[in-house]
Amino acid sequence: MRIATWNVNSVTARLPRLLDWLGETQPEAVCLQETKVAGDSFPYDAVRDMGYDVAARGDGRWNGVAILSRAGLEEVTQALVGEPGFPASEARAIAATVAGVRLWSVYVPNGREPGHDHYAYKLAWLAALRRTVEAELAVDRPFAALGDYNVAPTDADVWDPAAFIGSTHVTEPERAALGGLREAGLTDIVPRALKHGTPFTYWDYRAGSFHKNLGMRIDLVLANGRFTAAVSDAYVDREARKGKGPSDHAPVVVDLDLPVPAGVPASERQVPVTPALLHNAVDG
């Protein structure tokens, strides 16, 4: 079973690349972040033509998350436990069960700068994610929270720690909040790099950062024991960051030694959630 996570930085702008990538990589499930579309504007038909059902949550030109699956979608959930807002709830988290594997697609707030109201919001949001994880871990099944965490777990996960002094993504409170997810029972599945030996997942568009490998590892797969024990491979698909008009993030792909049930074409499948959940354009 192949599962991936990808901050696409606009599913509309990146749709041709996404469809090509789905055809080449053939994942059973993909967690997307920063889709930047309202729920009703997600390109459902184009993705369904590739064999994928979609659960999406979006609020317009910012944020937005989705889960694509060609193995069915069950138990779709659109908000964290006690989810905070800024000031209203934002489209930053969605969950679904795919072939018995519970997945959350998460887009953690950026934080802007230490001391900013958005930084406090980021920490409150991560606390809500921990409460959600603790509730999910009460069920004995493979589980992972995948997505853009906007936190580099260690200094080894940024190209130059000195360049980030005084910035978000590397501060002790942010890393402590990430550590809280590990304390709750999750493991950080570190992917292998396809080049340079550093599994960075994000590179700024400016100053040739990608070609110089001035990157960060902020797109993470945090998983419970049952999920982690099934991992046979994990890698950063750096190729998807190349070429014309890419996202500034690369997908992280995880292969699991788990059975995938024989699928039914998406066009013939009945997704066991309500249309309001699949096409919700309002905050959860």
TORMI-571737 format. One record per residue (C-alpha): chain; x, y negated, z. Coordinates in steps of 0.02 Angstrom, whole numbers. Layout:
# TORMI-571737
A|X|Y|Z
...
This chain:
# TORMI-571737
A|0|0|0
A|72|-169|-50
A|27|-328|45
A|93|-503|11
A|81|-681|74
A|107|-837|-31
A|86|-1023|-4
A|35|-1066|-182
A|29|-1255|-157
A|-134|-1272|-257
A|-218|-1118|-327
A|-285|-1223|-471
A|-116|-1289|-525
A|-34|-1120|-499
A|-173|-1008|-568
A|-84|-947|-726
A|70|-904|-623
A|-37|-819|-490
A|-127|-711|-618
A|36|-662|-703
A|112|-621|-535
A|-37|-514|-483
A|-21|-417|-645
A|166|-390|-622
A|172|-356|-435
A|8|-260|-415
A|-22|-294|-229
A|-174|-216|-145
A|-198|-375|-42
A|-130|-552|-46
A|-145|-687|86
A|-141|-861|7
A|-113|-1028|90
A|-127|-1210|38
A|-253|-1169|-97
A|-311|-1351|-97
A|-487|-1316|-159
A|-658|-1316|-80
A|-727|-1142|-57
A|-847|-1156|-204
A|-706|-1215|-319
A|-594|-1065|-294
A|-563|-977|-463
A|-662|-822|-411
A|-700|-763|-588
A|-520|-768|-648
A|-458|-672|-497
A|-603|-549|-504
A|-558|-512|-685
A|-390|-452|-617
A|-482|-330|-503
A|-480|-430|-343
A|-619|-478|-223
A|-594|-644|-136
A|-631|-713|37
A|-590|-899|37
A|-602|-1046|155
A|-571|-1221|89
A|-612|-1401|125
A|-556|-1490|-32
A|-389|-1560|-84
A|-293|-1511|74
A|-260|-1347|166
A|-361|-1195|111
A|-332|-1008|138
A|-391|-850|53
A|-371|-662|51
A|-375|-566|-113
A|-404|-378|-111
A|-426|-241|-239
A|-463|-116|-99
A|-620|-200|-30
A|-651|-335|101
A|-735|-305|268
A|-758|-401|430
A|-720|-572|356
A|-687|-700|494
A|-660|-885|463
A|-600|-963|625
A|-477|-931|766
A|-533|-903|945
A|-558|-1079|1015
A|-491|-1155|856
A|-441|-1339|880
A|-468|-1475|750
A|-387|-1635|692
A|-514|-1696|740
A|-628|-1573|648
A|-584|-1392|616
A|-477|-1369|460
A|-471|-1228|332
A|-313|-1147|399
A|-359|-968|445
A|-461|-825|374
A|-462|-639|411
A|-523|-480|328
A|-500|-294|343
A|-428|-210|188
A|-427|-20|179
A|-420|-11|370
A|-282|-142|386
A|-331|-302|477
A|-255|-459|399
A|-255|-642|446
A|-199|-772|319
A|-136|-922|417
A|-77|-1096|371
A|-5|-1174|529
A|-12|-1365|539
A|150|-1453|491
A|165|-1559|648
A|238|-1709|555
A|360|-1760|692
A|388|-1720|877
A|276|-1831|984
A|148|-1858|847
A|-34|-1810|878
A|-16|-1685|737
A|127|-1601|830
A|16|-1577|983
A|-118|-1510|866
A|8|-1386|794
A|48|-1318|966
A|-137|-1306|1012
A|-170|-1217|848
A|-32|-1091|882
A|-105|-1061|1056
A|-273|-1023|974
A|-185|-904|855
A|-111|-813|1005
A|-283|-794|1083
A|-346|-725|918
A|-201|-604|904
A|-229|-541|1081
A|-412|-507|1039
A|-365|-419|877
A|-236|-308|963
A|-374|-234|1070
A|-423|-132|916
A|-307|12|872
A|-269|-14|687
A|-131|-89|579
A|-134|-277|599
A|-34|-424|534
A|-46|-613|534
A|37|-673|375
A|65|-845|307
A|152|-1013|313
A|195|-1040|496
A|290|-1202|470
A|412|-1140|602
A|585|-1069|570
A|608|-933|703
A|796|-961|729
A|937|-1073|670
A|985|-936|548
A|819|-968|460
A|866|-1142|398
A|1005|-1189|279
A|1088|-1310|401
A|1028|-1327|582
A|1112|-1497|595
A|1002|-1564|456
A|846|-1528|560
A|894|-1609|724
A|746|-1712|784
A|629|-1634|656
A|483|-1517|670
A|491|-1332|622
A|641|-1298|735
A|597|-1374|904
A|595|-1270|1063
A|406|-1288|1093
A|366|-1229|916
A|484|-1081|930
A|416|-1041|1102
A|240|-1037|1030
A|302|-918|895
A|385|-816|1032
A|216|-806|1118
A|149|-709|970
A|291|-586|989
A|256|-574|1175
A|76|-533|1132
A|138|-381|1036
A|189|-434|861
A|353|-403|770
A|431|-522|645
A|457|-419|487
A|611|-500|409
A|614|-471|221
A|768|-439|119
A|832|-577|6
A|851|-547|-180
A|997|-670|-187
A|1117|-762|-70
A|1085|-644|76
A|967|-771|158
A|782|-728|151
A|724|-907|136
A|544|-928|77
A|532|-1117|53
A|640|-1242|-41
A|600|-1427|-62
A|568|-1482|-241
A|694|-1623|-224
A|883|-1631|-251
A|899|-1459|-330
A|865|-1376|-162
A|813|-1211|-239
A|967|-1191|-348
A|1078|-1243|-202
A|982|-1124|-87
A|944|-1263|36
A|795|-1171|105
A|700|-1113|258
A|615|-952|312
A|444|-1013|369
A|328|-891|279
A|314|-747|401
A|237|-576|423
A|203|-543|607
A|132|-370|636
A|84|-244|769
A|169|-77|796
A|57|24|680
A|87|-96|537
A|273|-112|571
A|298|77|582
A|225|95|407
A|340|-33|323
A|448|46|189
A|512|-116|111
A|493|-304|125
A|568|-436|12
A|557|-618|-39
A|503|-628|-221
A|624|-767|-265
A|586|-745|-450
A|414|-821|-422
A|498|-984|-367
A|586|-1003|-535
A|530|-1078|-699
A|411|-1219|-743
A|287|-1281|-613
A|314|-1159|-469
A|254|-1174|-291
A|388|-1234|-171
A|363|-1069|-79
A|404|-892|-136
A|292|-742|-98
A|341|-617|37
A|297|-440|-15
A|281|-293|106
A|263|-111|54
A|178|6|177
A|171|195|183
A|-17|191|205
A|-148|272|94
A|-254|162|-18
A|-430|227|-54
A|-479|249|-235
A|-549|81|-286
A|-702|28|-380
A|-683|-112|-508
A|-710|-279|-423
A|-850|-320|-544
A|-947|-169|-480
A|-905|-184|-295
A|-1019|-252|-161
A|-916|-353|-37
A|-990|-328|138
A|-994|-511|187
A|-1118|-648|155
A|-1100|-773|13
A|-1080|-909|144
A|-923|-824|205
A|-852|-797|31
A|-894|-968|-38
A|-893|-1079|115
A|-839|-1257|78
A|-863|-1318|256
A|-748|-1304|405
A|-773|-1145|504
